[in-house]
């Protein structure tokens, strides 16, 4: 059996424990799960099935196709909200799959009411409170609430989205909460049954006022730190091991990699491994990334190529033989936030960029990474 180009191990039960931890933190508010982008690149089917078995009853995705795929693996029981809304002509597919679109413009609301006819289907309604992306502005909402059509729209979730929740002291957090509560107060007169939802992963840690009736964690489920600058309250979820293709001991001072951006001294030992920017290991990691081999940290040397990386393994006391050796670039110590810092990015991008060439191994027991 051939060796994989890389082994991505995903601890599904760690994801479940992360969700349970958040669920208990926000109770009595409900805790949903955001599984868009193929559960942040980790595999929506095993992740969603495990979360559903743990008691999650509300899921959020980004697109119609994601919603239909989720219905295919979970059946009709949980509620599914499509954050990207419903595009013209797609309304029948939403109704057939029992998906709730997030409606964020008057045009979308009018189309949804017209398409559903005498019995409008459930939906979510989004208010813009400061992200200035998707959502009705406050005046649009108030004008709509005063129209007869509003009472015909079966809004199940009244929601908004925080823009600066990962900065707890940012004044926008309180401003958005106040704007949301103004809109909610007006909406309650028309849709008293609607579930109020404001917080993403980081918003959960702003405090109970931001929890409202339902929170929507995404990244925190997958091990990304929702409290930047503080210890991560969530468990790591992924481990990525890249096989060593070749060792070499340098007989002279040499340059390494494209454009000769790195110089390495005579006598140092290098390991070339399978993996590169085609696998989601971005070029911004060049000469900045790190890995671990045989329990030792090893620095990435030179440019990240499409299919290969080079590490300096000189300080590893005993090198495992090629065929058995693998350098871990993600694990409990080198987590997604650490890689994101080296990339100058965020953990979300690390996870959603992980490539298709990796063999994926799912841990479903209590074993941790």
Residue frames as qw, qx, qy, qz and C-alpha x, y, z in Angstrom:
[[0.000, 0.888, 0.460, 0.000, 0.00, 0.00, 0.00],
 [0.425, 0.485, -0.026, 0.764, 1.45, 3.38, -1.01],
 [0.293, -0.383, -0.441, 0.757, 2.12, 6.10, 1.53],
 [0.146, 0.880, 0.452, 0.013, -0.31, 9.06, 1.47],
 [0.384, 0.594, -0.008, 0.707, 0.89, 12.46, 0.34],
 [0.060, -0.328, 0.450, -0.828, -0.11, 13.66, 3.80],
 [0.368, -0.405, -0.836, 0.048, -2.26, 12.38, 6.63],
 [0.235, -0.377, 0.105, -0.890, -4.87, 14.76, 8.03],
 [0.318, -0.289, -0.873, 0.231, -6.29, 13.37, 11.27],
 [0.313, -0.419, -0.096, -0.847, -9.58, 14.88, 12.43],
 [0.105, -0.126, -0.862, 0.480, -10.79, 14.25, 15.97],
 [0.305, -0.471, -0.537, -0.630, -14.55, 14.31, 15.51],
 [0.552, -0.602, -0.559, 0.142, -15.21, 13.79, 19.20],
 [0.364, -0.254, -0.173, 0.879, -13.07, 16.85, 19.99],
 [0.123, -0.256, -0.355, -0.891, -15.44, 18.82, 17.73],
 [0.518, -0.551, -0.599, -0.266, -18.38, 17.41, 19.67],
 [0.548, -0.474, -0.435, 0.535, -16.75, 18.29, 22.99],
 [0.191, -0.018, 0.046, 0.980, -16.09, 21.81, 21.73],
 [0.321, -0.409, -0.463, -0.717, -19.76, 22.17, 20.80],
 [0.600, -0.537, -0.592, 0.045, -20.89, 20.72, 24.14],
 [0.450, -0.267, -0.301, 0.797, -18.63, 23.13, 26.01],
 [0.043, -0.109, -0.171, -0.978, -20.20, 26.08, 24.19],
 [0.466, -0.455, -0.616, -0.443, -23.71, 24.69, 24.60],
 [0.572, -0.513, -0.549, 0.329, -23.25, 24.49, 28.35],
 [0.318, -0.128, -0.134, 0.930, -21.72, 27.97, 28.46],
 [0.161, -0.132, -0.245, -0.947, -24.68, 29.69, 26.78],
 [0.315, -0.465, -0.822, -0.100, -27.57, 27.72, 28.32],
 [0.576, 0.347, 0.705, -0.225, -30.49, 28.37, 28.41],
 [0.429, 0.655, -0.276, -0.557, -29.81, 29.85, 24.96],
 [0.944, 0.235, 0.231, 0.003, -29.64, 27.31, 22.15],
 [0.265, -0.617, 0.585, 0.456, -26.33, 26.39, 20.52],
 [0.816, 0.546, 0.034, -0.189, -26.41, 25.80, 16.78],
 [0.659, -0.311, 0.491, 0.477, -23.49, 24.67, 14.61],
 [0.431, 0.782, -0.214, -0.396, -22.06, 26.33, 11.50],
 [0.745, -0.112, 0.610, 0.246, -20.90, 23.64, 9.09],
 [0.545, 0.816, -0.015, -0.194, -20.44, 25.72, 5.94],
 [0.305, 0.755, -0.577, -0.065, -17.49, 25.22, 3.59],
 [0.808, 0.097, -0.581, 0.012, -17.54, 21.44, 4.14],
 [0.729, -0.658, -0.157, 0.103, -17.43, 21.94, 7.93],
 [0.141, -0.921, 0.333, 0.144, -14.53, 24.37, 7.54],
 [0.433, 0.625, -0.638, -0.125, -12.73, 21.90, 5.29],
 [0.240, -0.364, 0.859, -0.267, -12.90, 18.95, 7.67],
 [0.196, -0.102, -0.937, -0.271, -15.79, 16.98, 6.16],
 [0.457, -0.211, 0.076, -0.861, -19.42, 17.95, 6.64],
 [0.777, -0.164, -0.498, -0.348, -20.88, 14.44, 6.73],
 [0.647, -0.145, -0.650, 0.370, -18.89, 12.97, 9.65],
 [0.117, 0.078, -0.374, 0.917, -18.90, 16.27, 11.52],
 [0.481, -0.193, -0.097, -0.849, -22.62, 16.99, 11.12],
 [0.755, -0.203, -0.591, -0.196, -23.61, 13.42, 11.95],
 [0.521, -0.093, -0.627, 0.572, -21.59, 13.54, 15.16],
 [0.072, -0.073, 0.252, -0.962, -23.02, 16.91, 16.19],
 [0.619, -0.217, -0.330, -0.679, -26.55, 15.75, 15.42],
 [0.726, -0.190, -0.656, 0.082, -26.01, 12.63, 17.55],
 [0.350, -0.055, -0.522, 0.776, -24.80, 14.90, 20.36],
 [0.023, -0.666, -0.640, 0.383, -28.08, 16.84, 20.27],
 [0.030, -0.318, 0.182, 0.930, -27.51, 19.73, 17.85],
 [0.378, 0.564, 0.727, -0.106, -30.84, 20.62, 16.24],
 [0.308, 0.926, 0.123, -0.181, -29.96, 23.71, 14.21],
 [0.683, -0.109, 0.364, 0.623, -27.30, 23.98, 11.51],
 [0.241, 0.881, -0.028, -0.406, -26.09, 26.86, 9.36],
 [0.701, 0.110, 0.461, 0.532, -24.53, 26.56, 5.89],
 [0.089, -0.477, 0.173, 0.857, -23.58, 29.13, 3.27],
 [0.281, 0.241, -0.553, -0.746, -25.14, 27.87, 0.05],
 [0.826, 0.087, 0.003, -0.557, -28.11, 25.97, -1.32],
 [0.749, 0.305, -0.588, -0.025, -25.86, 23.10, -2.46],
 [0.141, 0.287, -0.779, 0.539, -24.41, 22.83, 1.05],
 [0.548, -0.082, 0.401, -0.729, -27.90, 22.76, 2.49],
 [0.868, 0.185, -0.233, -0.397, -29.04, 20.02, 0.14],
 [0.571, 0.327, -0.723, 0.211, -25.94, 17.96, 0.93],
 [0.126, -0.239, 0.694, -0.668, -26.59, 18.37, 4.64],
 [0.757, 0.022, 0.147, -0.636, -30.18, 17.23, 4.21],
 [0.789, 0.292, -0.508, -0.184, -28.85, 14.20, 2.38],
 [0.473, 0.212, -0.770, 0.372, -26.78, 13.06, 5.34],
 [0.083, -0.049, 0.644, -0.759, -28.98, 14.22, 8.24],
 [0.060, -0.497, -0.858, -0.117, -32.51, 13.75, 6.93],
 [0.112, -0.675, -0.374, -0.626, -35.44, 16.02, 7.73],
 [0.549, -0.623, -0.501, 0.245, -35.12, 16.34, 11.50],
 [0.385, -0.459, -0.142, 0.788, -32.74, 19.28, 12.16],
 [0.281, 0.923, 0.215, -0.152, -33.46, 22.80, 10.94],
 [0.648, -0.013, 0.291, 0.704, -31.01, 24.15, 8.35],
 [0.121, 0.922, 0.122, -0.348, -30.45, 27.84, 7.56],
 [0.698, 0.355, 0.245, 0.572, -28.71, 28.96, 4.35],
 [0.304, -0.667, -0.112, 0.671, -26.77, 32.11, 5.20],
 [0.224, -0.144, 0.472, 0.840, -26.19, 33.07, 1.56],
 [0.447, 0.389, 0.179, -0.786, -29.91, 33.49, 0.98],
 [0.629, 0.371, 0.682, 0.038, -32.05, 32.34, -1.91],
 [0.086, -0.285, 0.455, 0.839, -31.22, 33.35, -5.47],
 [0.598, 0.336, -0.017, -0.728, -33.91, 34.00, -8.08],
 [0.733, 0.256, -0.514, -0.365, -35.39, 30.76, -9.33],
 [0.342, 0.217, -0.871, 0.278, -34.00, 28.62, -6.51],
 [0.485, -0.262, 0.350, -0.758, -37.03, 28.98, -4.23],
 [0.901, -0.038, -0.207, -0.381, -38.62, 25.60, -5.15],
 [0.696, 0.221, -0.619, 0.288, -35.41, 23.76, -4.23],
 [0.044, -0.320, 0.569, -0.756, -35.38, 25.45, -0.82],
 [0.706, -0.157, 0.151, -0.674, -38.96, 24.41, -0.18],
 [0.891, 0.122, -0.403, -0.168, -38.37, 20.85, -1.41],
 [0.612, 0.197, -0.616, 0.456, -35.34, 20.42, 0.85],
 [0.526, -0.781, -0.338, -0.015, -36.99, 22.22, 3.78],
 [0.564, -0.001, -0.151, 0.812, -34.19, 24.77, 3.96],
 [0.110, -0.905, -0.326, 0.249, -34.66, 28.17, 5.56],
 [0.522, 0.515, 0.047, 0.679, -33.09, 30.99, 3.54],
 [0.306, -0.535, -0.250, 0.747, -31.63, 33.97, 5.32],
 [0.278, 0.786, 0.419, 0.360, -33.52, 36.88, 3.76],
 [0.470, -0.446, -0.107, 0.754, -31.51, 40.10, 3.82],
 [0.010, -0.091, 0.273, 0.958, -33.12, 42.41, 1.26],
 [0.532, 0.351, 0.331, -0.696, -36.62, 43.54, 0.39],
 [0.546, 0.406, -0.540, -0.496, -36.16, 42.07, -3.08],
 [0.250, 0.136, -0.957, 0.062, -35.46, 38.62, -1.57],
 [0.268, 0.197, 0.711, -0.620, -38.41, 38.91, 0.83],
 [0.581, 0.406, -0.001, -0.705, -40.78, 39.79, -2.01],
 [0.498, 0.332, -0.735, -0.318, -39.50, 36.90, -4.14],
 [0.064, 0.046, -0.953, 0.292, -39.85, 34.43, -1.25],
 [0.410, 0.299, 0.525, -0.683, -43.43, 35.51, -0.53],
 [0.600, 0.444, -0.243, -0.619, -44.35, 35.35, -4.23],
 [0.389, 0.317, -0.849, -0.168, -42.72, 31.98, -4.81],
 [0.011, 0.027, 0.928, -0.371, -44.29, 30.32, -1.79],
 [0.317, -0.380, -0.626, -0.603, -47.80, 31.52, -2.59],
 [0.572, -0.605, -0.220, -0.508, -50.61, 31.06, -0.08],
 [0.848, -0.524, -0.038, 0.071, -48.43, 29.16, 2.41],
 [0.259, 0.828, -0.446, 0.219, -45.06, 30.91, 2.74],
 [0.881, -0.062, -0.393, 0.256, -42.27, 28.62, 3.95],
 [0.579, -0.765, -0.047, 0.278, -40.16, 29.35, 7.05],
 [0.558, 0.637, -0.124, 0.518, -37.15, 31.63, 6.76],
 [0.530, -0.481, -0.230, 0.660, -34.61, 33.62, 8.73],
 [0.205, 0.929, 0.165, 0.260, -34.44, 37.42, 8.52],
 [0.683, -0.119, -0.134, 0.708, -31.15, 39.27, 8.81],
 [0.075, -0.987, -0.141, 0.024, -30.69, 42.78, 10.16],
 [0.599, 0.432, -0.194, 0.646, -27.60, 44.84, 9.37],
 [0.502, -0.836, -0.194, 0.111, -26.36, 46.21, 12.69],
 [0.208, -0.896, 0.319, 0.226, -22.92, 47.39, 11.61],
 [0.692, -0.111, 0.594, 0.396, -21.19, 44.72, 9.52],
 [0.362, 0.700, -0.138, -0.600, -22.60, 46.54, 6.46],
 [0.083, -0.202, 0.901, 0.375, -22.62, 43.40, 4.42],
 [0.293, -0.319, -0.789, -0.435, -25.85, 41.41, 4.18],
 [0.160, -0.457, -0.732, 0.479, -29.01, 42.48, 5.98],
 [0.016, -0.826, -0.435, -0.359, -31.89, 44.93, 6.06],
 [0.179, 0.277, -0.307, 0.893, -31.02, 48.33, 7.43],
 [0.002, -0.300, -0.727, 0.617, -33.00, 49.40, 10.48],
 [0.357, 0.346, 0.057, -0.866, -35.26, 51.78, 8.57],
 [0.459, 0.127, -0.716, -0.511, -36.00, 49.12, 5.94],
 [0.233, -0.171, -0.933, 0.216, -36.98, 46.71, 8.69],
 [0.134, 0.353, 0.524, -0.763, -39.28, 49.20, 10.37],
 [0.432, 0.291, -0.262, -0.813, -40.95, 50.07, 7.08],
 [0.436, 0.036, -0.848, -0.299, -41.50, 46.40, 6.28],
 [0.105, -0.208, -0.863, 0.449, -42.89, 45.64, 9.73],
 [0.285, 0.361, 0.298, -0.836, -45.58, 48.24, 9.09],
 [0.444, 0.216, -0.541, -0.681, -46.73, 46.51, 5.90],
 [0.871, -0.050, 0.152, -0.464, -49.42, 43.78, 5.68],
 [0.792, 0.381, -0.477, -0.014, -46.91, 41.46, 3.99],
 [0.032, 0.538, -0.724, 0.430, -44.82, 41.22, 7.16],
 [0.644, -0.183, 0.543, -0.507, -47.43, 39.12, 8.94],
 [0.922, 0.301, -0.047, -0.241, -47.43, 36.66, 6.05],
 [0.506, 0.586, -0.602, 0.195, -43.69, 35.99, 6.40],
 [0.881, -0.452, -0.121, -0.066, -43.04, 33.09, 8.84],
 [0.257, 0.716, -0.534, 0.369, -39.73, 34.29, 10.30],
 [0.894, -0.312, -0.314, 0.068, -38.24, 31.58, 12.49],
 [0.683, -0.314, -0.100, 0.652, -34.91, 33.29, 13.25],
 [0.119, 0.983, 0.041, 0.137, -34.24, 37.00, 13.58],
 [0.838, -0.230, 0.064, 0.491, -30.49, 37.46, 13.28],
 [0.224, 0.949, -0.221, 0.018, -27.52, 39.72, 12.77],
 [0.897, 0.111, -0.153, 0.399, -23.74, 39.26, 12.69],
 [0.431, -0.851, 0.085, 0.289, -21.02, 40.78, 14.87],
 [0.607, 0.750, -0.160, 0.208, -18.10, 42.44, 13.08],
 [0.203, 0.681, -0.524, 0.468, -15.60, 42.91, 15.93],
 [0.836, -0.483, -0.065, -0.250, -16.41, 40.22, 18.49],
 [0.882, -0.002, -0.233, 0.410, -12.81, 38.98, 18.63],
 [0.269, 0.323, -0.275, 0.865, -11.90, 42.42, 20.08],
 [0.319, -0.573, -0.731, 0.188, -13.91, 42.46, 23.35],
 [0.208, -0.558, -0.255, 0.762, -13.20, 46.13, 24.09],
 [0.127, 0.160, 0.493, 0.846, -14.21, 47.35, 20.65],
 [0.290, 0.248, 0.352, -0.855, -17.12, 49.84, 21.00],
 [0.469, 0.103, -0.553, -0.681, -18.82, 48.33, 17.96],
 [0.263, -0.139, -0.952, 0.078, -19.81, 45.26, 20.00],
 [0.054, 0.429, 0.627, -0.649, -22.08, 47.26, 22.30],
 [0.309, 0.359, -0.162, -0.865, -23.34, 49.41, 19.42],
 [0.390, 0.048, -0.791, -0.468, -24.34, 46.30, 17.47],
 [0.152, -0.289, -0.896, 0.301, -26.03, 44.76, 20.50],
 [0.160, 0.443, 0.374, -0.799, -28.08, 47.93, 21.00],
 [0.380, 0.292, -0.417, -0.772, -29.02, 48.12, 17.33],
 [0.310, -0.060, -0.928, -0.197, -30.02, 44.45, 17.35],
 [0.056, -0.370, -0.798, 0.472, -32.19, 44.86, 20.43],
 [0.289, 0.390, 0.062, -0.872, -33.95, 47.87, 18.89],
 [0.440, 0.187, -0.641, -0.601, -34.74, 45.84, 15.80],
 [0.256, -0.126, -0.954, 0.088, -35.73, 42.81, 17.84],
 [0.135, 0.329, 0.581, -0.732, -38.11, 44.84, 19.98],
 [0.464, 0.361, -0.146, -0.796, -39.94, 45.99, 16.87],
 [0.423, 0.176, -0.813, -0.360, -39.82, 42.55, 15.22],
 [0.001, 0.095, 0.921, -0.377, -41.30, 40.84, 18.28],
 [0.430, 0.317, 0.313, -0.785, -44.60, 42.65, 17.66],
 [0.680, 0.391, -0.322, -0.530, -44.96, 40.83, 14.34],
 [0.770, 0.201, -0.606, -0.002, -42.95, 37.63, 14.88],
 [0.540, -0.662, 0.353, -0.380, -43.12, 36.83, 18.59],
 [0.977, -0.124, 0.174, -0.002, -42.01, 33.25, 17.96],
 [0.650, 0.666, -0.286, 0.229, -38.77, 34.18, 16.13],
 [0.836, -0.371, -0.073, 0.398, -35.53, 32.99, 17.69],
 [0.059, 0.981, -0.185, -0.004, -33.11, 35.87, 18.31],
 [0.898, -0.076, 0.136, 0.412, -29.53, 35.13, 17.19],
 [0.102, 0.981, -0.162, -0.032, -26.57, 37.50, 17.21],
 [0.360, -0.744, 0.553, 0.101, -23.35, 35.79, 18.28],
 [0.777, 0.434, -0.455, 0.015, -20.75, 33.87, 16.35],
 [0.815, -0.091, -0.448, 0.356, -17.91, 31.98, 18.08],
 [0.352, 0.166, -0.337, 0.858, -16.16, 35.04, 19.50],
 [0.347, -0.467, -0.102, -0.807, -19.45, 36.73, 20.38],
 [0.767, -0.398, -0.500, -0.059, -20.23, 33.94, 22.83],
 [0.652, -0.198, -0.382, 0.624, -17.38, 35.18, 25.03],
 [0.025, 0.448, -0.003, 0.893, -18.65, 38.78, 25.15],
 [0.171, 0.006, 0.653, -0.738, -21.21, 37.76, 27.76],
 [0.241, 0.391, 0.875, -0.154, -24.82, 36.62, 28.21],
 [0.313, 0.658, 0.181, -0.661, -26.35, 39.76, 26.72],
 [0.273, 0.512, -0.580, -0.572, -24.89, 38.81, 23.34],
 [0.198, -0.004, 0.979, 0.049, -26.15, 35.21, 23.58],
 [0.539, 0.043, -0.187, -0.820, -29.77, 36.20, 23.02],
 [0.860, -0.039, 0.297, -0.412, -31.74, 32.97, 22.36],
 [0.946, 0.218, 0.188, 0.147, -29.37, 31.22, 20.01],
 [0.185, -0.766, 0.478, 0.388, -25.65, 31.34, 19.21],
 [0.856, 0.513, -0.005, -0.070, -23.99, 30.24, 15.97],
 [0.425, -0.670, 0.542, 0.277, -20.43, 28.98, 16.61],
 [0.829, 0.535, -0.157, -0.046, -18.34, 27.95, 13.65],
 [0.470, 0.631, -0.544, 0.291, -14.57, 28.26, 13.95],
 [0.356, -0.533, 0.609, -0.467, -14.52, 27.52, 17.69],
 [0.948, -0.018, 0.177, -0.266, -15.98, 24.08, 17.00],
 [0.885, 0.408, -0.131, 0.183, -12.92, 23.26, 14.92],
 [0.789, -0.289, -0.131, 0.526, -10.29, 24.38, 17.42],
 [0.302, 0.551, 0.022, 0.778, -9.74, 28.00, 16.35],
 [0.295, -0.293, -0.540, 0.732, -9.28, 30.23, 19.41],
 [0.025, -0.779, -0.514, -0.358, -12.40, 32.41, 19.84],
 [0.383, -0.911, -0.072, 0.134, -10.57, 34.57, 22.40],
 [0.678, 0.524, -0.158, 0.491, -7.43, 35.87, 20.63],
 [0.083, 0.658, -0.405, 0.629, -4.70, 36.85, 23.04],
 [0.627, -0.409, 0.456, -0.481, -6.10, 34.57, 25.75],
 [0.243, -0.188, 0.951, 0.037, -5.65, 30.82, 26.32],
 [0.454, -0.006, -0.622, -0.638, -7.77, 28.82, 23.91],
 [0.572, -0.128, 0.551, -0.593, -10.86, 27.46, 25.72],
 [0.886, 0.290, -0.038, -0.361, -11.41, 24.94, 22.91],
 [0.775, -0.258, 0.541, 0.202, -9.66, 21.66, 22.09],
 [0.105, 0.497, -0.640, -0.577, -7.42, 21.15, 19.06],
 [0.821, 0.294, 0.287, -0.397, -9.12, 19.13, 16.36],
 [0.817, 0.564, -0.121, -0.018, -6.62, 18.44, 13.57],
 [0.550, -0.556, 0.515, 0.351, -3.20, 16.92, 13.08],
 [0.712, 0.686, -0.092, -0.115, -1.41, 17.10, 9.74],
 [0.639, -0.464, 0.532, 0.306, 1.62, 14.87, 9.08],
 [0.586, 0.736, -0.242, -0.235, 3.66, 15.18, 5.87],
 [0.963, -0.072, 0.149, 0.213, 5.87, 12.26, 4.77],
 [0.235, -0.747, 0.467, 0.411, 9.62, 12.77, 4.44],
 [0.832, 0.547, -0.016, -0.089, 10.75, 12.12, 0.87],
 [0.751, 0.395, -0.249, 0.466, 14.49, 12.62, 1.29],
 [0.521, -0.798, 0.053, 0.299, 17.20, 13.56, 3.79],
 [0.684, 0.562, -0.111, 0.450, 20.38, 15.31, 2.75],
 [0.586, -0.655, -0.015, 0.477, 23.50, 16.37, 4.64],
 [0.366, 0.930, -0.031, 0.005, 25.03, 19.48, 3.14],
 [0.841, -0.033, 0.057, 0.537, 28.61, 19.23, 1.92],
 [0.328, 0.155, 0.057, 0.930, 28.91, 22.97, 1.43],
 [0.162, 0.455, 0.346, -0.805, 27.10, 26.21, 2.15],
 [0.127, 0.289, 0.777, 0.546, 24.11, 26.22, -0.24],
 [0.394, 0.022, 0.033, -0.918, 20.95, 28.06, -1.16],
 [0.181, 0.235, 0.946, -0.128, 17.62, 26.27, -0.72],
 [0.298, 0.648, 0.660, -0.238, 14.49, 26.53, -2.82],
 [0.395, 0.723, 0.395, 0.407, 13.17, 28.93, -5.42],
 [0.097, 0.931, 0.000, 0.351, 14.86, 32.32, -5.83],
 [0.648, 0.143, -0.460, 0.589, 17.65, 31.24, -3.44],
 [0.306, -0.775, -0.025, -0.552, 15.98, 33.14, -0.59],
 [0.763, -0.611, 0.188, -0.099, 17.54, 30.91, 2.09],
 [0.458, 0.589, -0.637, 0.194, 21.19, 30.03, 2.72],
 [0.889, -0.434, 0.065, -0.132, 22.08, 27.01, 4.85],
 [0.101, -0.778, 0.620, 0.004, 25.53, 26.18, 6.18],
 [0.570, 0.334, -0.750, -0.028, 27.68, 23.17, 5.46],
 [0.150, 0.104, -0.896, 0.405, 26.98, 20.17, 7.69],
 [0.506, 0.064, 0.372, -0.775, 23.32, 20.93, 8.31],
 [0.144, 0.157, 0.964, 0.158, 20.72, 18.22, 7.62],
 [0.425, 0.143, -0.091, -0.889, 17.61, 18.88, 5.60],
 [0.347, 0.264, 0.897, -0.072, 14.38, 16.93, 5.09],
 [0.282, 0.057, -0.425, -0.858, 12.26, 17.33, 1.98],
 [0.311, 0.261, 0.833, -0.376, 8.59, 16.51, 2.59],
 [0.038, 0.399, 0.739, 0.541, 5.48, 16.11, 0.45],
 [0.094, -0.798, -0.543, 0.243, 3.15, 19.10, 0.68],
 [0.308, -0.005, 0.153, 0.939, 2.99, 22.65, -0.56],
 [0.243, 0.223, 0.131, -0.935, 0.79, 25.52, -1.58],
 [0.478, -0.048, -0.655, -0.584, -1.34, 23.18, -3.71],
 [0.503, -0.307, -0.799, 0.123, -2.26, 21.54, -0.40],
 [0.356, -0.853, -0.304, -0.232, -3.17, 24.74, 1.43],
 [0.657, -0.502, -0.057, 0.560, 0.27, 25.45, 2.92],
 [0.304, 0.941, 0.147, 0.018, 0.53, 29.01, 1.74],
 [0.663, 0.453, -0.132, 0.582, 3.67, 30.62, 0.34],
 [0.192, -0.829, 0.164, -0.498, 3.51, 33.15, 3.17],
 [0.866, -0.487, 0.110, 0.016, 4.88, 30.34, 5.39],
 [0.765, 0.481, -0.212, 0.372, 8.16, 30.48, 3.49],
 [0.461, 0.297, -0.486, 0.680, 11.06, 30.50, 5.99],
 [0.326, -0.396, 0.288, -0.809, 8.48, 31.21, 8.74],
 [0.858, -0.215, -0.231, -0.405, 6.65, 27.93, 9.23],
 [0.209, -0.480, 0.806, -0.276, 7.53, 25.18, 11.68],
 [0.832, -0.041, -0.464, -0.301, 7.03, 21.45, 12.01],
 [0.567, -0.541, 0.564, -0.260, 7.76, 18.70, 14.48],
 [0.783, 0.298, -0.541, -0.074, 9.79, 15.56, 13.89],
 [0.702, -0.073, -0.629, 0.326, 10.39, 12.96, 16.57],
 [0.471, -0.735, -0.414, 0.259, 9.18, 15.41, 19.21],
 [0.419, -0.367, 0.065, 0.828, 11.54, 18.23, 18.10],
 [0.331, 0.862, 0.194, -0.332, 10.58, 21.52, 16.48],
 [0.577, -0.008, 0.476, 0.664, 12.12, 21.99, 13.05],
 [0.165, 0.658, 0.032, -0.734, 12.08, 25.23, 11.00],
 [0.687, 0.610, 0.385, 0.092, 10.84, 25.52, 7.45],
 [0.391, -0.474, 0.354, 0.705, 13.66, 26.64, 5.15],
 [0.101, -0.084, 0.596, 0.792, 13.19, 28.62, 1.96],
 [0.463, 0.080, -0.203, -0.859, 10.17, 29.04, -0.26],
 [0.623, 0.187, 0.690, -0.317, 7.06, 26.90, -0.06],
 [0.099, 0.184, -0.732, -0.648, 6.73, 25.12, -3.42],
 [0.658, -0.050, -0.310, -0.684, 3.62, 23.65, -5.02],
 [0.902, -0.100, -0.378, -0.185, 4.32, 20.10, -3.83],
 [0.783, -0.050, -0.424, 0.452, 7.28, 20.17, -1.43],
 [0.319, -0.917, 0.128, -0.201, 8.66, 21.82, 1.70],
 [0.674, 0.299, -0.500, 0.456, 12.16, 21.72, 3.16],
 [0.589, -0.791, -0.001, -0.162, 12.88, 21.62, 6.89],
 [0.255, 0.608, -0.654, 0.371, 16.14, 21.89, 8.79],
 [0.892, -0.363, -0.191, -0.193, 16.24, 18.70, 10.92],
 [0.473, 0.515, -0.573, 0.429, 19.82, 19.08, 12.16],
 [0.218, -0.428, 0.576, -0.662, 18.76, 19.23, 15.81],
 [0.903, -0.143, -0.059, -0.402, 16.73, 16.01, 15.78],
 [0.437, -0.577, 0.689, -0.036, 18.84, 13.47, 17.75],
 [0.378, -0.045, 0.903, 0.200, 17.76, 10.39, 15.80],
 [0.440, 0.295, -0.282, -0.800, 16.15, 10.77, 12.40],
 [0.754, 0.175, 0.586, -0.240, 13.47, 8.18, 11.60],
 [0.374, -0.068, 0.727, 0.572, 14.11, 6.42, 8.28],
 [0.378, 0.224, -0.323, -0.838, 12.51, 7.64, 5.08],
 [0.478, -0.139, -0.802, -0.328, 9.30, 5.67, 4.66],
 [0.459, -0.500, -0.688, 0.258, 8.53, 5.96, 8.36],
 [0.258, -0.280, -0.231, 0.895, 9.30, 9.63, 8.98],
 [0.039, 0.743, 0.513, 0.428, 6.66, 12.35, 8.83],
 [0.192, 0.012, -0.270, 0.943, 6.85, 15.97, 9.91],
 [0.070, -0.718, -0.685, 0.099, 3.76, 17.30, 11.66],
 [0.169, 0.266, 0.089, 0.945, 2.88, 20.86, 10.70],
 [0.502, -0.442, -0.031, -0.743, -0.40, 20.89, 12.65],
 [0.562, -0.214, -0.777, 0.187, -0.94, 19.26, 16.04],
 [0.450, -0.777, -0.431, 0.091, -1.86, 20.19, 19.60],
 [0.498, -0.536, 0.001, 0.682, 1.32, 22.24, 19.99],
 [0.094, -0.161, 0.423, 0.887, 1.49, 23.71, 16.48],
 [0.325, 0.542, 0.728, -0.265, -2.20, 24.49, 16.22],
 [0.388, 0.657, 0.502, 0.407, -4.15, 26.27, 13.50],
 [0.110, -0.987, -0.102, 0.056, -3.75, 29.63, 15.23],
 [0.532, -0.582, 0.391, 0.476, 0.03, 29.20, 15.33],
 [0.522, 0.212, 0.600, 0.568, 0.11, 28.45, 11.62],
 [0.168, 0.873, 0.415, 0.191, -2.21, 31.39, 10.97],
 [0.297, -0.899, 0.098, 0.307, 0.16, 33.74, 12.80],
 [0.535, -0.304, 0.544, 0.570, 3.06, 32.51, 10.70],
 [0.382, 0.472, 0.643, 0.467, 0.97, 33.05, 7.56],
 [0.021, 0.118, 0.049, -0.992, -0.22, 36.49, 8.65],
 [0.420, -0.245, -0.597, -0.638, -3.77, 35.17, 8.39],
 [0.592, -0.280, 0.365, -0.662, -6.50, 33.59, 10.54],
 [0.369, -0.134, 0.912, -0.118, -7.29, 30.04, 11.63],
 [0.686, 0.481, 0.355, -0.414, -10.41, 29.99, 9.43],
 [0.534, 0.707, -0.369, -0.280, -8.22, 30.26, 6.32],
 [0.097, -0.452, 0.886, -0.022, -5.84, 27.55, 7.52],
 [0.526, 0.111, 0.800, -0.267, -8.67, 25.05, 7.94],
 [0.664, 0.599, 0.289, -0.342, -10.63, 25.83, 4.80],
 [0.367, 0.753, -0.480, -0.262, -7.47, 25.69, 2.67],
 [0.507, -0.346, 0.790, 0.016, -6.42, 22.16, 3.65],
 [0.337, 0.403, -0.603, -0.600, -5.97, 20.31, 0.40],
 [0.893, 0.100, -0.004, -0.439, -7.78, 17.43, -1.24],
 [0.645, 0.427, -0.633, 0.041, -4.63, 15.32, -1.65],
 [0.178, -0.397, 0.754, -0.492, -4.42, 14.53, 2.05],
 [0.492, -0.246, -0.829, -0.098, -5.72, 11.21, 3.28],
 [0.391, -0.483, 0.193, -0.760, -8.29, 12.01, 5.95],
 [0.455, -0.123, -0.856, 0.215, -8.52, 9.89, 9.07],
 [0.446, -0.565, -0.064, -0.691, -11.47, 10.46, 11.41],
 [0.207, 0.040, -0.841, 0.499, -11.16, 9.70, 15.11],
 [0.512, -0.453, -0.370, -0.630, -14.60, 8.92, 16.52],
 [0.695, -0.385, -0.561, 0.233, -13.60, 7.60, 19.93],
 [0.402, -0.908, -0.094, 0.077, -12.37, 9.45, 23.00],
 [0.745, -0.090, 0.108, 0.652, -8.76, 9.46, 21.82],
 [0.047, 0.958, 0.040, -0.281, -7.34, 12.99, 21.63],
 [0.656, 0.700, -0.156, 0.235, -4.69, 14.39, 19.34]]
